[in-house]
Every structure is written in structure tokens, then in C-alpha cells.
Amino acid sequence: MVERIGISYANCYLLSGEGGSILIDTCNYKDGPKILERIKDKNVKLILLTHGHFDHVSSAKYLAKRLNVPIAMSEKDVPIIGRGEESALLGPAPIGRVVSFFSKFVLKKSTYSVFEPNVLLEDGQELSEYGVKAHVVELPGHTKGSVGVLTDDRDIIVGDAMFNIFRPTGSRIFEDEETMRQSVQKIKKSGATTIYVGHGKPIKNV
Ligand SMILES: [Zn+2]
């Protein structure tokens, strides 16, 4: 079961199975206590980060400490953790420029605790040891180390590999446009019926 925790402009998700739950992404630093309140009794066994941008990782250290659980992400995004303003990306489309400007503005005002992930995720990695029937799907392009989680119930949580601001699109900002587009096709062909994005409402994949 996927529960959207939309307490800021970036979504995070609680993915629950029979044996436990995984928190996917963590929003901004100030959001940590509110997220904790929502998930503290949900048997969370892992914090999984879809990628290294500040609006997805900033509460990771705070929550990992309080829940006493490991943090997982792709090794390829470890270098952008804590790099602050450098992790804001330029977007070529008008919306991308707005997002980019906004992210730099927020970054100047926000600080977060740098951390080291405990688990490095790879394509196809099963997540059953954390209580859910799902696996990791690499979705590079937005960042090199972007990953999604595809569940056996055919839900997919994709971080910023797709956006749903005004309408469903590929990522509005990206490190590599071609791989970003390939990742969008991978999501659409994944067999998932619902796509859960980092920004905006879920998308029906029909
Ligand atoms: Zn992002």
C-alpha cells in the first residue's frame, strides 16, 4: 500500500507491506517532525531516497536517527548530498527555470545535516527484507543516481523522474535529457498502473 505524505511541495511516501514499511524520500529539514508524527507507529524499516536533491533528502538523517533505521540510495547520487546550491539544476523549459530558481532560493535558506547512506541501491534489488514486496528500478536522467520503486501490486514511486505540475510530464530539470526520456519510457512500460511522483498528484498509467 502506498500512502502519499504531501506535507510540503515535495511528496514523500510510506510504502507498507505485511512485514514492515519503507519511507520513500524525506522532504525538507523542517518537515522532519511532521513526517515522524505520521509514520512513527508504522514499523518503518528503511528510508529509501529516490535521488540526492535537498527537497527529498533533507530530513533523512533526522528521521533515521529517531526511527533507528538505515538510509538507502544509489551510490551515483552520494556526491551531491550536502553540496547545497550545486545540487540545484538548470532546466531548459520555462517551468524548469522556475523550479531551478526556486530551488536555489530555498537552498540559500535551508541547511541540512549531511549523512552517509548505509545501503547502496542497485537496479533490480529486492526490498523484501524490509517487509514489502517491491524492487528498485534505476531511472537515471534527472540525476545520475535516480531510482524508483516498483511494487508487486503494480504501483511505482519514481521521485523526480516524472513530474505532475499542471500535467504529467518527464522531469522538468535533468542532468541528461536523453536518459531522462528513456527513464520516462521505462516507467510507462513498467506495467505499473499508478505512478507516484515527487511533485504533484499520482498519475494513472493507462
Ligand atoms: Zn530532484
Boltz pocket constraint, residues with backbone or C-beta under 6 A from the ligand:
constraints:
  - pocket:
      binder: B
      contacts: [[A, 51], [A, 53], [A, 142], [A, 160]]
      max_distance: 6.0
